[in-house]
Amino acid sequence: MDVLLNQVEARVLGALIEKQITTPDYYPLTLSALTAACNQKSNRNPVTSLAETDVVRAILTLRDKQLAWEVAEAGARVMKYSHNMAGQFTLSDVQLAVLCELILRGPQTGGELRTHCERMHPLGDTAQTEAALQSLMEYPGAPLAARLPREPGRRENRYTHLLCGEAVLQPETLKPPPEAATLTIRAENERLVALEEEIQHLRAEVADLNRQFAGFKKQFE
């Protein structure tokens, strides 16, 4: 890539891509909704605690790089934000989903990507996942993804995106696989976190609507 992103810019861009795909009715995003999306506890690695000012700075630099826009919708009282990946890259739905997962979760194996992409664009089989990764690694002009060296004790290579520059291998500490009961509790906790995040998102949207209604009401007072 000619234009490289820092970690905050990548998180903001990834969150915008994700929400356009998974919650199109709420897209483009308000600043509060975008900040909440960046700081989600589910589907994020690492988890962040960005302030709205951090997100605004990232949006401004992404706008300079023509990767994100401010959107002033007719009748809206607050600014909203959208990404411009389509204006900078020619990517299929599968490629965009895979790239988004790499941005939001960090390096992953092909199997992990296939599972994680399910919520954005189902990958039919391992071959489709590998084909998408290969196309990103061979993207015209400059690769958008790379295969990391295989780590000791691992059966598969992990892959990473290159929007922030060349990848630096961060070995994972291999641990014994968790018990079935642990996996069940983790799944329940993830569902609860997802529900809490959805409630937070809806509250932000309701607050925005209330502000818009209050402004509309004042016109008749």
N, C-alpha and C positions, 0 to 999 in steps of 0.2 A: 504493500500500500504506500502511496505517495504521502498520504496524510495519516499520521499515527494518533491514536487516542490514549489518554491517560485512563486510569482505572475507574474514576468517577464518570467520565464521559462514556466509557464502555458500559457501565452499569445502567446509566440513564438510557442509552440507546437500546440496550437489550430489553429493558423494561417496557419501552415504547413498542418495540417489535412484538414482544410477548402479548401485551394487552390488546394490540390491534387484532391479533389472531384469536385470543381466548375470550376476550370480552369486547367485541366490536361495538356493542350498543353504548358503551361508556367511553369510546375512543372518538376523537382525541381526548387527552387527559388534562384535567386541571392540575395546577401545581401541587395541591395537597394530595390528589390521587396519585400523581407521578412519584412524589416523595414516598408515599406509603408503598407503592409498587417496588421502588428501589430497595426499601428496607424490609421487605417480606422475610419471614423466617423460613418459609417453605420454598423449595425450588431455587435456592440461592447458596452459593459458596464462593467467597465467604459471606456471612450475614453482615450487613452494614448498618450504621446509624447516621445516615446523612441528614443534614439540616436542609430546610428549603433553600437557604442561601447557597449551599453546595450544589444543589440541583440547578438553580438558576444560572450559576457560573458555568456549569457544564452545558446547559442548553445554549447559552450565548456562544460558547466556543464551538459547539456542534453546528450552530447556525452559520458561523463563519466558515466551517468546513463543508457546509451544504449537506449536512446529514440530519438536521432536524429543523423544524419550523415552529414559529409562534402562529397560532390560528385564532383569528378574531371572528367568531361565529355571529351571524346576524341576530341581534337581540340579546346576546349573552353579555353578562356583566363582568365576567372574568375571562382572562386569556387561557387558551388551551394549547397543548403541544402535541406535535406528531413527528414521526421520523420521515426521512427522505431516502431510504435505502434504494427504492425503485429508481430514483433519479441518479444514483451513483453507481449502482450495480445491476446487472441482469441476472437475477436469481430465481430459480423455480421455488414453489412452495416448500418442497422437501429441503432444498439447499438452505432456504431462509430459516426453517425450523431447526435444522441441525446447527447452523451458525449461531442462532439465538441461544440454544442450549449450551453451547460451548462458552458463549459470553457470560451467561448467568451462573453456570455451575462450575466452570473451569474445566481442566483436562478430564477426559472420560474415555473409556473403552468404547468400541463399536456396540457391544451389547448394552452398556449403560445408556448410550445415546438412543438406541432403538426403544428402550423402555421409557426414557424421559421425554422423547419426542411425541409419545402417544397422545398427549393432551393437546398438541398443536397440529401435528400432521402424522397420522399413523404410518409407520414404515412397515411394508408388507413382510419383508424377510431380511436376513443378514446381507444378502447381495445388494438390496436397495440401499441399505445403510452404507455399505462399503463404496457403492457407486457414488453416492452423494458426497462422502468424504473425499473420494478421489477427485471429483469434479471441483471441490473447493481447494484442494491442494494443487490442482492444475488450472486454477482460474486465470483467464487471459490477462496478461499484463503483470500480475503479481499474485502469488498464492494467498488465499484467505485462511488456510488451515495448514497444519503440519502434523506429521506422525512423530511422537516422542520416542526416544530409545526405550526398548523394553527394560523394565526394572527387575532386579533380582527377585525371584519368587513369584513373578507375575507370568501368567500364560498369554496375556494379550498386551499389545501396545495401547497406550492412551493417545488421544488426539487433542490438539489445542487450536484455538483461533490465533490469528496473527494481526488482529486489528490494533494491538498495543505493541507491536514489534515482535522480534524474534523471541521464541519461547525459551524460558529457562526451566529445566527439569527440576521439579520439586518432588522428590521421592515420598511416597506415602509409607507410613509405618504399617506393615502388614500385621493383622490381628486375626485370631481365630474367628470363624463365622459365628454370628450371634445365634442364640437359641430361638426356636419357633415362638416362644412366649414373648421374648424381647422384640421380635419382628412385629408381632401383633400389637404390642403396646406402642411401638413406634408409629405404626400405621394409624392407630387411633389418635395419637398425639398430633400427627400431621393433619388428620381430618379436622381436629379441633382448631389448630392454628389456621388452616385454610378458611374455616368458617369465621373465625375472629377477624381475619384480614378482609373477608368479603363484607362483614358488618362495618368495619372501619371505612372501607371504600364507599359503601352506601351512605354512611353518615356524612362523609365528605361531600358526596353528590347532593344530599338533602340540604346541607348547609349552604352550598352554592346556590341551590334553587331558592332557598329562603332569602338569601341576599338579593337575588334577582327580583323576587316577588316584592320585597320591601322597596326596592328602587322603583319598580313599576307602580306600586301603590302610592308612593309619594307624588307621582305625576298628577294624581287626582285629588290630592289634599289641598 
